[in-house]
């Protein structure tokens, strides 16, 4: 079998891993009730902030793959107009209705993941219809048949058709070097290149969040270019730019990455300033604009300082290069932006949890000296998402990720209520029949408790032991290491950060620590009462939460690539580690039963052992996670974490069963805001693939010249050779 000339016969049995099934679950993010309660000023603020977020999301396309900006541009051109008429024209040219639906499913999945790699798992997906039928749909669109955009469509197709369908081994997943592809780097970059340049960046105190790394030449003529994201392309004006020599190698630092896109982001943010509800919000927006115009991470840090001071806003927002999950080296941030409305009832519960935080922190399994000197009570809100522009939508967020702000100034937690509430009712895999009814009934509420603890006390806990610029330490030098019982011998030096020390494992390691905090504390009856759970219901809640975690650890095998021995998703790698801890605990806490035909698995969790065997085992593991992070001991931390996340032959066999039951991850249809005669209206779309596609057609221009220009400026550097 061939796809666009490429022999893929060797991979046909595995093709279902790389296509999106036609029953892709599409959910609508319900936000009408929250929107209707906003004032006109709040709606205008939300409108311009949403524009900024969506404009910035085009950066994610550039960050994902060589071909993603072109696929986006092609879909906008092809789907502009009436989709029913496009289907009629396509069928008339020989495309079946089923194939047209496959086209829409691919388009919906592409938009839902902001690229052609799954945001949760980082594997590539390709259209399930034949390439020649895809081409017929392209030729049936109005822009092609009218001749208006025919030349542009043909040019895009010429560049995109091959990578659109390619399943060459290296492009099947995101990664660095031979392990995959990543447009945070040029294809000739390796882990060694990233590590070498990181040494230079640490020396220069140059943050990596808003950068990409380009490598030129080979052998002794190698040189590197660090590109800083900014609307400005001027060489002067930002500290740290220029040409340097580091260990005999030339490294140039320049501004202007994604320049035309960030210019539009800044323009939308500037338009939002008059509608901000207070002076703090205005200062936050001004710092965002300064950061995106200049490329200054220092300015973005200031924006986050104002953000955490903006307590209890009706409309909550954040934007920037935030999470490093998809950078194979773990230091470069993916762009995202969100706009949401506060759910006051659920927020009140989270406020009570915040008030109890200091008592709960004292229950965590590490000495007080490994906890922050003072817990900075954060804003913790439940939000109804209006806009979440990025590669995927999480259930909860704890930001900013800047250590120096989190450790001494504070942070915010948000739980995304309408994301948690969006469900597709179906039988849950790997759960016993006797647990199905309780699991279905309590899964949302159990997960709500887990998200609250994970974000507030997981990501919000722990101290980083460090030496200051003046030589002083932020801890007693006689402090005893609780694992070795010897004096602490490692810490963070000036300029070192959590990400720069733990690099590739930092995101998943931290998610594992936060998940462990959640299941460790979820048995506390006071916590459960805050969420309205008492008596037998409370016990059921933490049982389902532990069962949910054990099941997630099994499902995680889908996100492991045996050929490269690489995990493709930070949270799922973390959950696999926790399952291993549960299994290692013994005493009948948990087991995985296989069916006689070997085609199904069931998780059996002894609820009577959770508060004894389970908490003891998770507590011991959690202590190590936290202490190794606190002391900057990446060697011990990596050694332990690698052991718990290695996949042996037994689990490779179980992985085959997990893949038999794989279901596509749901995507979300989001509303648009439209300004009409000074008033902002909310436009919603049906929760179907076509509805999702229509929302993007309405959101972006048919031809986005800025996006195409950014792609064209680096096409020769990013094309796989």
C-alpha positions as CSV (number, residue, x, y, z in Angstrom):
1,X,0.0,0.0,0.0
2,X,1.2,3.5,-0.8
3,X,0.2,6.9,0.6
4,X,1.3,9.7,-1.8
5,X,4.0,7.5,-3.3
6,X,5.3,6.3,0.1
7,X,5.4,2.6,0.8
8,X,3.6,2.1,4.1
9,X,2.8,-1.6,3.8
10,X,4.9,-2.3,6.8
11,X,2.6,-0.1,9.0
12,X,-0.8,-1.0,7.7
13,X,-1.6,-3.2,10.8
14,X,-0.9,-0.2,13.0
15,X,-2.7,2.4,10.8
16,X,-5.5,2.9,13.4
17,X,-2.9,4.5,15.6
18,X,-2.4,7.3,13.0
19,X,-6.0,8.0,11.9
20,X,-8.9,9.6,13.7
21,X,-12.0,7.3,13.7
22,X,-15.2,8.6,12.3
23,X,-16.9,8.6,15.7
24,X,-14.6,11.3,17.0
25,X,-16.4,12.7,20.2
26,X,-17.1,16.4,19.8
27,X,-18.3,18.3,22.8
28,X,-19.5,21.9,23.0
29,X,-18.0,24.1,25.7
30,X,-21.2,25.4,27.3
31,X,-20.8,29.0,28.3
32,X,-24.0,30.8,27.4
33,X,-25.3,31.2,31.0
34,X,-22.0,32.7,32.1
35,X,-21.9,35.0,29.1
36,X,-25.4,36.3,29.7
37,X,-24.4,37.5,33.1
38,X,-21.6,39.7,31.9
39,X,-21.8,43.5,31.5
40,X,-21.2,45.1,28.1
41,X,-17.7,46.3,29.4
42,X,-16.9,42.7,30.5
43,X,-18.0,41.3,27.1
44,X,-15.8,43.8,25.2
45,X,-12.8,42.9,27.4
46,X,-13.5,39.2,26.8
47,X,-13.9,39.8,23.1
48,X,-10.5,41.4,22.6
49,X,-8.8,39.0,24.9
50,X,-10.2,36.1,22.9
51,X,-9.0,37.7,19.7
52,X,-5.5,37.9,21.2
53,X,-5.6,34.3,22.3
54,X,-6.8,33.0,18.9
55,X,-4.3,35.1,17.0
56,X,-1.6,33.7,19.2
57,X,-2.8,30.1,18.6
58,X,-1.3,30.3,15.1
59,X,2.1,30.2,16.8
60,X,1.2,26.7,18.0
61,X,0.9,25.6,14.4
62,X,4.4,26.8,13.7
63,X,5.6,25.1,16.9
64,X,4.0,21.8,16.0
65,X,5.2,20.7,12.6
66,X,6.6,21.9,9.3
67,X,3.3,21.2,7.6
68,X,0.7,22.4,10.2
69,X,0.6,26.1,9.0
70,X,0.0,24.9,5.5
71,X,-2.7,22.3,6.5
72,X,-4.5,25.1,8.4
73,X,-4.2,27.5,5.4
74,X,-5.5,24.8,3.0
75,X,-8.5,23.9,5.3
76,X,-9.5,27.6,5.5
77,X,-9.4,27.9,1.7
78,X,-11.3,24.6,1.1
79,X,-13.9,24.9,3.8
80,X,-14.8,28.6,3.2
81,X,-18.4,28.9,2.2
82,X,-21.2,26.4,2.6
83,X,-20.0,22.9,3.7
84,X,-23.1,21.2,2.4
85,X,-22.5,22.7,-1.1
86,X,-18.8,21.5,-0.8
87,X,-20.0,18.0,-0.1
88,X,-22.4,18.1,-3.0
89,X,-19.7,19.3,-5.4
90,X,-17.2,16.7,-4.0
91,X,-19.7,13.8,-4.4
92,X,-20.3,14.9,-8.0
93,X,-16.6,14.5,-8.6
94,X,-16.5,10.9,-7.2
95,X,-16.0,11.4,-3.5
96,X,-18.4,9.3,-1.3
97,X,-20.4,10.8,1.5
98,X,-18.4,8.6,3.9
99,X,-15.1,9.9,2.5
100,X,-16.3,13.5,2.9
101,X,-17.2,12.8,6.5
102,X,-13.7,11.4,7.0
103,X,-12.4,14.7,5.6
104,X,-14.4,16.7,8.1
105,X,-13.3,14.5,11.0
106,X,-9.7,15.1,10.0
107,X,-10.3,18.8,9.8
108,X,-12.1,18.8,13.2
109,X,-9.3,16.8,14.8
110,X,-6.7,19.1,13.3
111,X,-8.3,22.2,14.7
112,X,-9.0,20.6,18.0
113,X,-5.3,19.7,18.4
114,X,-4.0,22.9,16.7
115,X,-1.9,20.8,14.4
116,X,-1.6,17.3,12.9
117,X,-0.1,15.8,16.1
118,X,-2.3,14.8,19.0
119,X,-2.0,17.4,21.8
120,X,-2.3,14.5,24.3
121,X,0.2,11.9,23.1
122,X,2.2,13.8,20.5
123,X,1.6,11.2,17.7
124,X,0.9,12.2,14.2
125,X,-2.5,11.6,12.6
126,X,-3.3,11.6,8.9
127,X,-6.5,11.7,6.9
128,X,-8.3,8.3,6.6
129,X,-9.5,9.0,3.1
130,X,-7.2,8.3,0.1
131,X,-5.0,11.2,-0.9
132,X,-6.6,11.4,-4.4
133,X,-10.1,11.8,-2.8
134,X,-8.7,14.5,-0.5
135,X,-7.4,16.2,-3.6
136,X,-10.9,16.0,-5.3
137,X,-12.4,17.8,-2.3
138,X,-9.8,20.5,-2.6
139,X,-10.6,20.9,-6.3
140,X,-14.3,21.1,-5.5
141,X,-14.1,24.2,-3.3
142,X,-15.4,27.6,-4.4
143,X,-12.0,29.2,-4.2
144,X,-10.6,26.6,-6.6
145,X,-13.5,26.3,-9.1
146,X,-14.0,30.1,-9.3
147,X,-10.3,30.6,-10.0
148,X,-10.0,33.2,-7.2
149,X,-7.5,31.1,-5.1
150,X,-6.7,28.3,-7.5
151,X,-3.0,29.2,-7.9
152,X,-2.5,29.6,-4.1
153,X,-4.3,26.3,-3.4
154,X,-2.2,24.5,-6.0
155,X,1.0,25.9,-4.5
156,X,0.0,24.9,-0.9
157,X,-1.0,21.4,-2.1
158,X,2.4,21.0,-3.8
159,X,4.2,21.7,-0.6
160,X,1.8,20.0,1.8
161,X,0.5,16.8,0.2
162,X,3.5,14.6,1.0
163,X,4.1,15.6,4.6
164,X,0.3,15.6,5.2
165,X,0.2,11.8,4.5
166,X,3.8,10.8,5.4
167,X,4.2,8.1,8.1
168,X,8.0,7.8,7.8
169,X,9.3,6.5,11.1
170,X,10.8,9.8,12.4
171,X,7.7,11.8,11.7
172,X,5.2,9.6,13.5
173,X,5.8,11.4,16.8
174,X,7.2,14.6,18.2
175,X,10.7,14.3,19.5
176,X,14.3,15.5,19.1
177,X,16.9,14.1,16.8
178,X,16.2,10.6,15.6
179,X,13.4,10.2,18.2
180,X,10.9,12.4,16.2
181,X,10.3,15.9,14.9
182,X,10.0,19.2,16.7
183,X,9.9,22.7,15.1
184,X,11.1,24.2,18.3
185,X,14.4,23.0,16.7
186,X,15.6,22.5,13.1
187,X,15.6,18.8,12.1
188,X,19.4,18.6,12.3
189,X,19.3,19.4,16.1
190,X,19.9,16.6,18.7
191,X,19.6,16.4,22.4
192,X,23.3,17.1,22.6
193,X,22.8,20.3,20.7
194,X,20.0,21.4,23.0
195,X,22.1,20.6,26.0
196,X,25.1,22.5,24.7
197,X,23.1,25.6,23.9
198,X,21.3,25.4,27.3
199,X,24.7,25.7,28.9
200,X,25.1,29.0,27.1
201,X,21.6,30.2,28.0
202,X,22.2,29.4,31.7
203,X,25.4,31.3,31.6
204,X,23.7,34.3,29.9
205,X,20.6,33.9,32.2
206,X,18.6,33.8,29.0
207,X,15.1,32.2,29.6
208,X,14.1,29.5,27.1
209,X,10.3,29.9,27.2
210,X,9.8,32.0,24.1
211,X,12.8,30.7,22.1
212,X,13.5,28.3,19.3
213,X,16.9,26.8,18.4
214,X,18.2,26.7,14.8
215,X,21.4,24.9,13.8
216,X,23.5,25.7,10.7
217,X,26.4,23.8,9.2
218,X,28.1,20.6,10.3
219,X,31.4,19.4,11.7
220,X,33.7,22.2,12.8
221,X,31.6,24.9,11.0
222,X,28.5,24.5,13.2
223,X,26.8,27.6,14.5
224,X,23.6,28.1,16.3
225,X,20.8,30.7,16.2
226,X,18.4,31.3,19.2
227,X,15.3,33.0,18.0
228,X,13.3,35.0,20.5
229,X,9.6,35.5,19.9
230,X,8.7,39.2,19.4
231,X,6.8,41.6,17.2
232,X,10.0,43.7,16.9
233,X,12.6,42.5,14.5
234,X,15.2,45.1,15.4
235,X,18.5,43.7,16.5
236,X,19.0,46.3,19.3
237,X,16.8,46.9,22.3
238,X,16.7,43.6,24.2
239,X,19.4,42.5,26.6
240,X,21.0,39.3,25.6
241,X,20.7,39.6,21.8
242,X,23.8,39.7,19.6
243,X,26.6,37.4,18.4
244,X,28.5,35.4,21.0
245,X,31.3,32.7,21.1
246,X,30.6,29.9,23.6
247,X,33.2,27.2,24.0
248,X,34.6,28.0,20.6
249,X,31.2,27.9,18.8
250,X,29.3,30.9,17.4
251,X,25.8,31.5,18.9
252,X,23.6,34.3,17.6
253,X,20.6,35.5,19.6
254,X,18.0,37.4,17.5
255,X,14.5,38.7,17.9
256,X,11.5,38.6,15.6
257,X,10.3,35.0,15.7
258,X,6.6,34.9,14.8
259,X,6.8,38.7,14.4
260,X,3.6,39.4,12.3
261,X,1.5,37.1,14.4
262,X,2.7,38.6,17.7
263,X,2.0,42.1,16.3
264,X,-1.7,41.1,16.0
265,X,-1.7,39.6,19.5
266,X,-0.3,42.9,20.9
267,X,-2.9,44.9,18.9
268,X,-5.8,42.9,20.3
269,X,-4.4,43.2,23.9
270,X,-4.0,47.0,23.4
271,X,-7.6,47.1,22.3
272,X,-8.7,45.3,25.5
273,X,-7.0,47.9,27.8
274,X,-9.9,50.4,27.8
275,X,-12.3,47.7,29.0
276,X,-10.2,46.3,31.8
277,X,-12.1,46.4,35.1
278,X,-9.3,47.9,37.3
279,X,-5.8,49.4,37.2
280,X,-4.1,46.1,37.9
281,X,-5.6,44.5,34.8
282,X,-4.5,47.5,32.7
283,X,-0.9,47.2,34.0
284,X,-1.0,43.4,33.3
285,X,-2.1,44.1,29.7
286,X,0.6,46.7,29.2
287,X,3.2,44.3,30.4
288,X,1.9,41.6,28.0
289,X,2.1,44.1,25.1
290,X,5.7,45.0,26.2
291,X,6.7,41.4,26.4
292,X,5.2,40.3,23.0
293,X,6.6,43.4,21.3
294,X,10.1,43.2,22.7
295,X,10.5,39.5,23.4
296,X,11.2,40.3,27.1
297,X,10.5,37.4,29.5
298,X,11.1,39.9,32.3
299,X,8.1,41.9,31.1
300,X,6.0,38.7,30.9
301,X,7.0,37.9,34.5
302,X,5.8,41.4,35.5
303,X,2.5,40.7,33.8
304,X,2.2,37.6,35.9
305,X,2.9,39.6,39.0
306,X,0.0,41.8,38.2
307,X,-2.1,38.8,37.3
308,X,-1.8,37.1,40.7
309,X,-2.6,40.5,42.3
310,X,-5.9,40.7,40.3
311,X,-8.0,38.8,42.9
312,X,-11.4,37.5,42.0
313,X,-12.0,39.1,38.5
314,X,-15.3,38.3,36.8
315,X,-13.4,37.6,33.5
316,X,-10.2,35.7,34.0
317,X,-7.5,35.5,31.4
318,X,-3.9,34.5,30.8
319,X,-1.7,34.4,27.7
320,X,1.9,33.6,26.7
321,X,4.5,30.9,26.2
322,X,3.4,28.8,29.2
323,X,3.8,25.0,29.3
324,X,6.9,23.1,28.3
325,X,5.3,19.7,27.9
326,X,5.8,19.5,24.1
327,X,9.4,20.6,24.0
328,X,11.4,17.4,23.8
329,X,14.1,19.1,25.9
330,X,11.5,20.5,28.4
331,X,12.4,24.3,28.5
332,X,10.5,25.9,25.6
333,X,6.9,27.0,26.1
334,X,4.0,26.4,23.9
335,X,1.8,29.5,23.3
336,X,-1.7,29.5,24.8
337,X,-4.3,31.9,25.8
338,X,-7.6,31.6,27.6
339,X,-10.6,33.7,28.5
340,X,-13.1,32.5,31.1
341,X,-16.0,33.6,33.4
342,X,-16.0,32.8,37.1
343,X,-18.4,30.2,38.5
344,X,-19.1,31.8,41.9
345,X,-20.7,28.8,43.6
346,X,-17.9,26.4,42.9
347,X,-15.3,29.1,43.5
348,X,-16.6,29.4,47.1
349,X,-15.7,25.8,47.7
350,X,-12.2,26.3,46.4
351,X,-11.9,29.3,48.6
352,X,-12.6,27.1,51.6
353,X,-10.0,24.7,50.4
354,X,-7.5,27.5,50.2
355,X,-8.3,28.5,53.8
356,X,-7.5,24.9,54.9
357,X,-4.3,24.8,52.8
358,X,-1.8,25.4,55.6
359,X,-3.2,22.5,57.7
360,X,-3.2,20.2,54.7
361,X,0.3,21.1,53.8
362,X,1.4,19.9,57.2
363,X,0.1,16.5,56.4
364,X,2.4,16.0,53.4
365,X,5.2,13.5,53.9
366,X,8.2,15.8,54.2
367,X,9.8,17.9,56.9
368,X,8.7,21.6,57.3
369,X,12.0,22.8,56.1
370,X,11.2,21.4,52.6
371,X,8.0,23.5,52.5
372,X,7.8,27.2,51.6
373,X,8.5,29.5,54.6
374,X,5.1,31.0,54.1
375,X,2.1,29.7,52.1
376,X,1.0,32.5,49.8
377,X,-2.8,32.0,49.6
378,X,-3.7,32.1,45.9
379,X,-6.8,33.0,44.1
380,X,-8.5,29.7,43.3
381,X,-11.5,30.0,41.0
382,X,-13.8,27.7,39.0
383,X,-14.1,29.0,35.5
384,X,-16.5,28.5,32.6
385,X,-14.2,28.7,29.5
386,X,-15.2,31.0,26.8
387,X,-12.0,30.7,24.8
388,X,-9.0,28.3,25.2
389,X,-6.7,28.8,22.3
390,X,-3.8,26.2,22.2
391,X,-3.2,22.6,21.4
392,X,-5.4,21.2,24.1
393,X,-7.7,22.2,27.0
394,X,-6.7,21.1,30.5
395,X,-9.1,20.5,33.4
396,X,-7.1,22.8,35.7
397,X,-4.2,25.2,35.7
398,X,-1.6,26.4,38.2
399,X,0.5,29.2,37.0
400,X,2.8,31.2,36.6
401,X,5.5,28.6,36.0
402,X,8.3,31.1,36.9
403,X,9.9,29.6,40.0
404,X,11.0,32.9,41.5
405,X,7.4,34.2,41.4
406,X,5.8,31.0,42.6
407,X,8.2,30.5,45.5
408,X,8.0,34.0,47.0
409,X,5.2,36.0,45.5
410,X,2.4,33.5,44.7
411,X,0.4,31.9,42.0
412,X,-3.2,31.3,40.9
413,X,-5.2,28.1,40.5
414,X,-8.1,27.7,38.2
415,X,-10.4,24.7,37.6
416,X,-12.2,24.7,34.2
417,X,-15.7,23.7,35.2
418,X,-17.3,23.4,31.8
419,X,-14.3,21.3,30.6
420,X,-14.8,18.9,33.5
421,X,-18.6,18.7,32.8
422,X,-18.2,17.9,29.1
423,X,-18.7,14.1,28.9
424,X,-19.6,11.4,26.4
425,X,-21.6,8.6,28.1
426,X,-20.2,5.2,27.3
427,X,-19.1,2.1,29.2
428,X,-15.7,2.6,30.8
429,X,-12.9,0.3,29.8
430,X,-10.9,-1.8,32.3
431,X,-13.4,-1.2,35.1
432,X,-15.2,-4.2,36.6
433,X,-19.0,-4.5,36.0
434,X,-19.6,-4.1,39.8
435,X,-17.8,-0.8,39.7
436,X,-19.3,0.6,36.5
437,X,-22.3,2.3,38.0
438,X,-20.4,4.0,40.9
439,X,-17.6,5.0,38.6
440,X,-19.9,6.6,36.1
441,X,-21.8,8.4,38.8
442,X,-18.9,9.7,40.8
443,X,-16.1,10.1,38.3
444,X,-16.8,13.9,37.6
445,X,-17.0,14.7,41.4
446,X,-13.9,12.6,42.2
447,X,-11.9,14.2,39.5
448,X,-13.0,17.6,40.7
449,X,-11.5,16.9,44.1
450,X,-8.4,15.6,42.5
451,X,-8.0,18.7,40.3
452,X,-8.4,20.9,43.3
453,X,-5.8,19.2,45.4
454,X,-3.5,18.7,42.4
455,X,-3.4,22.3,41.4
456,X,-3.5,24.0,44.8
457,X,-1.4,21.7,47.0
458,X,0.4,19.7,44.4
459,X,1.8,22.4,42.2
460,X,1.5,24.9,45.0
461,X,3.6,23.0,47.5
462,X,7.3,22.5,48.0
463,X,10.4,24.8,48.5
464,X,13.4,25.0,46.2
465,X,16.5,25.1,48.3
466,X,18.9,27.6,46.8
467,X,22.0,29.8,47.2
468,X,21.4,33.5,46.4
469,X,23.6,35.8,44.4
470,X,25.1,37.2,47.6
471,X,26.1,33.7,48.7
472,X,23.4,33.3,51.3
473,X,21.3,30.2,51.4
474,X,17.5,30.1,51.9
475,X,17.7,27.1,54.2
476,X,19.7,26.0,57.3
477,X,23.0,24.5,56.0
478,X,22.7,21.9,58.8
479,X,19.4,20.6,57.3
480,X,19.3,16.8,57.3
481,X,18.2,15.1,54.1
482,X,15.2,12.9,55.1
483,X,16.1,10.1,52.7
484,X,19.9,9.8,53.2
485,X,19.9,11.1,56.8
486,X,23.0,13.1,55.9
487,X,23.3,16.9,55.6
488,X,21.8,18.3,52.4
489,X,24.6,18.4,49.8
490,X,22.8,19.9,46.7
491,X,20.7,23.0,45.9
492,X,20.0,25.5,43.1
493,X,22.7,27.9,42.2
494,X,22.0,31.4,41.0
495,X,20.5,31.3,37.5
496,X,19.5,27.6,37.7
497,X,15.8,26.8,37.5
498,X,13.7,23.6,38.0
499,X,13.4,23.2,34.3
500,X,17.1,23.8,33.5
501,X,18.1,21.2,36.1
502,X,15.6,18.4,35.4
503,X,15.2,19.3,31.6
504,X,13.5,16.5,29.7
505,X,11.7,14.9,32.7
506,X,10.8,18.2,34.5
507,X,7.2,18.4,33.2
508,X,6.2,14.8,33.8
509,X,8.0,14.6,37.1
510,X,6.2,17.7,38.4
511,X,2.8,16.3,37.2
512,X,3.6,13.1,39.0
513,X,4.3,15.0,42.2
514,X,1.0,16.9,41.9
515,X,-1.0,13.8,41.2
516,X,0.5,12.0,44.2
517,X,-0.4,15.0,46.4
518,X,-4.0,14.7,45.1
519,X,-4.5,11.0,45.9
520,X,-2.5,11.2,49.1
521,X,-4.8,14.0,50.5
522,X,-8.1,13.0,49.0
523,X,-8.8,10.6,51.9
524,X,-8.9,13.5,54.3
525,X,-12.5,13.8,55.5
526,X,-12.3,17.6,56.0
527,X,-11.2,18.0,52.3
528,X,-14.1,15.8,51.2
529,X,-16.6,17.8,53.3
530,X,-15.4,21.0,51.7
531,X,-16.6,19.5,48.4
532,X,-19.9,18.3,49.9
533,X,-19.0,14.7,50.5
534,X,-19.5,13.1,53.9
535,X,-20.0,9.6,55.3
536,X,-20.2,6.7,52.9
537,X,-20.2,9.1,50.0
538,X,-16.9,10.5,51.1
539,X,-15.4,7.0,51.1
540,X,-16.9,6.3,47.7
541,X,-15.3,9.5,46.3
542,X,-11.8,8.6,47.3
543,X,-12.2,5.0,46.2
544,X,-13.3,6.2,42.7
545,X,-10.4,8.7,42.7
546,X,-7.8,6.0,43.4
547,X,-9.5,3.7,40.9
548,X,-9.5,6.5,38.3
549,X,-5.7,7.0,38.9
550,X,-5.0,3.2,38.6
551,X,-7.0,3.0,35.4
552,X,-5.2,6.1,34.0
553,X,-1.9,4.4,34.7
554,X,-3.0,1.4,32.6
555,X,-4.3,3.7,29.8
556,X,-1.0,5.4,29.8
557,X,0.5,2.5,27.9
558,X,-1.2,3.9,24.8
559,X,1.2,6.9,25.1
560,X,4.4,4.9,25.2
561,X,6.4,4.2,22.0
562,X,8.2,0.9,22.3
563,X,10.4,1.5,19.2
564,X,12.0,4.6,20.8
565,X,11.3,3.7,24.4
566,X,9.9,7.2,24.8
567,X,6.8,8.5,26.6
568,X,4.8,11.0,24.5
569,X,2.6,12.5,27.2
570,X,3.7,14.0,30.6
571,X,0.6,13.4,32.6
572,X,0.2,9.8,31.4
573,X,3.8,8.9,32.1
574,X,3.2,10.3,35.6
575,X,0.1,8.1,36.1
576,X,2.0,5.0,34.9
577,X,4.6,5.7,37.6
578,X,1.8,5.9,40.3
579,X,0.3,2.6,39.1
580,X,3.7,1.0,39.5
581,X,3.9,2.4,43.1
582,X,0.4,0.9,43.8
583,X,1.4,-2.5,42.4
584,X,4.8,-2.4,44.2
585,X,3.0,-1.7,47.5
586,X,1.6,-5.3,47.5
587,X,-0.7,-6.5,50.2
588,X,-3.4,-6.9,47.7
589,X,-3.9,-3.2,47.2
590,X,-4.3,-3.4,43.4
591,X,-4.1,-6.0,40.7
592,X,-4.7,-6.2,36.9
593,X,-6.8,-9.2,35.8
594,X,-6.7,-10.5,32.3
595,X,-9.6,-12.1,30.5
596,X,-9.4,-15.7,29.4
597,X,-9.2,-14.7,25.7
598,X,-6.5,-12.1,26.5
599,X,-8.5,-9.3,24.9
600,X,-9.6,-7.5,28.0
601,X,-8.3,-6.3,31.4
602,X,-9.9,-5.3,34.7
603,X,-8.4,-3.3,37.5
604,X,-9.2,-4.7,41.0
605,X,-8.6,-2.2,43.8
606,X,-9.1,-3.2,47.4
607,X,-10.8,-0.1,48.9
608,X,-10.0,-1.3,52.4
609,X,-6.3,-1.0,51.8
610,X,-6.3,2.6,50.4
611,X,-5.9,4.4,53.7
612,X,-3.2,2.0,54.9
613,X,-1.1,0.2,52.3
614,X,-1.9,2.7,49.6
615,X,-1.2,6.0,51.4
616,X,2.0,4.6,53.0
617,X,3.4,3.6,49.6
618,X,2.3,6.8,47.8
619,X,3.6,8.9,50.7
620,X,7.1,7.3,50.6
621,X,7.3,7.9,46.8
622,X,5.9,11.4,47.1
623,X,8.5,12.3,49.7
624,X,11.3,11.3,47.3
625,X,9.8,13.2,44.4
626,X,9.6,16.3,46.5
627,X,13.0,16.1,48.2
628,X,14.9,15.4,45.0
629,X,13.1,18.4,43.4
630,X,13.7,20.6,46.4
631,X,17.4,19.9,46.5
632,X,17.9,20.1,42.7
633,X,19.2,16.5,42.8
634,X,18.3,15.7,39.2
635,X,20.6,12.6,39.2
636,X,18.7,10.8,42.0
637,X,15.4,12.1,40.7
638,X,15.9,10.9,37.2
639,X,17.2,7.5,38.3
640,X,14.2,6.9,40.5
641,X,11.7,8.3,37.9
642,X,13.2,6.3,35.1
643,X,12.8,3.1,37.1
644,X,9.1,3.7,37.8
645,X,8.3,4.6,34.2
646,X,10.3,1.9,32.4
647,X,8.0,-0.5,30.6
648,X,8.9,-4.2,30.9
649,X,7.8,-7.1,28.8
650,X,4.7,-7.8,30.9
651,X,3.4,-4.3,30.4
652,X,4.4,-4.2,26.7
653,X,2.0,-7.2,26.4
654,X,-0.7,-5.4,28.3
655,X,-0.1,-2.4,26.0
656,X,-1.4,-4.5,23.1
657,X,-4.7,-5.1,25.0
658,X,-4.9,-1.4,25.9
659,X,-4.6,-0.5,22.2
660,X,-7.5,-2.8,21.3
661,X,-9.8,-0.6,23.5
662,X,-8.3,2.8,22.5
663,X,-10.9,5.5,22.1
664,X,-10.3,8.9,20.4
665,X,-9.9,11.8,22.8
666,X,-12.8,14.3,22.6
667,X,-12.4,17.7,21.0
668,X,-14.2,20.9,21.9
669,X,-16.3,23.3,19.8
670,X,-15.9,26.8,21.2
671,X,-18.1,29.8,20.6
672,X,-17.0,33.0,18.9
673,X,-17.6,36.5,20.0
674,X,-18.7,39.0,17.3
675,X,-18.6,42.8,17.5
676,X,-21.7,44.2,15.9
677,X,-22.5,48.0,16.1
678,X,-20.6,48.3,19.4
679,X,-22.2,45.3,21.0
680,X,-20.6,41.9,21.4
681,X,-22.6,38.8,20.6
682,X,-21.9,35.1,21.3
683,X,-22.2,32.8,18.4
684,X,-22.4,29.0,19.2
685,X,-22.0,26.0,16.9
686,X,-23.3,22.5,16.9
687,X,-21.1,19.8,18.6
688,X,-20.2,18.0,15.4
689,X,-17.1,17.9,13.2
690,X,-18.8,20.3,10.7
691,X,-19.7,22.6,13.6
692,X,-16.1,22.7,14.8
693,X,-14.9,23.5,11.3
694,X,-17.4,26.3,10.8
695,X,-16.2,27.9,14.1
696,X,-12.7,28.1,12.7
697,X,-13.9,29.4,9.3
698,X,-15.7,32.2,11.1
699,X,-12.8,32.9,13.4
700,X,-9.9,33.4,10.9
701,X,-9.6,34.9,7.4
702,X,-9.8,32.6,4.4
703,X,-6.2,33.6,3.5
704,X,-3.9,34.3,6.4
705,X,-0.9,36.0,4.8
706,X,1.0,36.5,8.0
707,X,0.9,32.7,8.9
708,X,2.0,31.8,5.3
709,X,4.8,34.3,5.5
710,X,6.1,32.9,8.8
711,X,6.0,29.4,7.3
712,X,7.7,30.5,4.1
713,X,10.5,32.3,5.9
714,X,11.8,29.0,7.4
715,X,10.4,26.3,5.1
716,X,13.9,25.3,3.8
717,X,15.2,25.1,7.4
718,X,12.4,23.0,8.8
719,X,11.8,20.7,5.8
720,X,12.8,17.1,6.6
721,X,15.6,16.0,4.4
